[in-house]
Every structure is written in structure tokens, then in C-alpha cells.
């Protein structure tokens, strides 16, 4: 310690060396399957609603016998569900 300095004026250290190696809270347990950050939540909700709407369209087109619409609804439903999943598991870089 330099002369004239006392321990009261030193900045406090938080955590410790082992704290740097701990996993982030949002990457452990069930939280790793949910979005992290507001932009990811917006995309997750948007593509989730679109996937539900496409599931309804698959049922409606199937019962009416519109086979071309059924094929398009199935393809779009799979794509929207995939995007819904990706928005849920992808992590934003904070750097």
C-alpha cells in the first residue's frame, strides 16, 4: 500500500476469482430454452403466433380439401416453428 493511503479509500472487490468461471444465470436449467433480451422475446412471440396460425390453417385447408393450400401451410408452419425455436435458444452477444 502506498504511503498516505488507507484501506478505507480502496475500492471494494466483489466476487472473487471463481466468480469469473461460473455459468451465466440464463444459460442454466430451463431458462436456457427461453429468450434472453427484449428483441428475442419479440421475435419469439411473433413467430410463435404465426406458427399457431399456420397450424390452424393446416387444419382448415385439410378439412376443406384445398391441397395446395395445405402444402403451403405445412411448409410455412414448419419454417415459423423453426424460427420460433431459434429465437428461443439463440443468445445475444453483449460485447
Buried (B, 14 or more C-beta within 10 A) or exposed (E): EEEEEEEEEEEEEEEEEEEEEEEEEEEEEEEBEEBBEEEBBEBBEBBBEBBBBBBEBBEEBBEEEBEEBBEBBBEBBEBBBEBBBEBBEEEEEEE
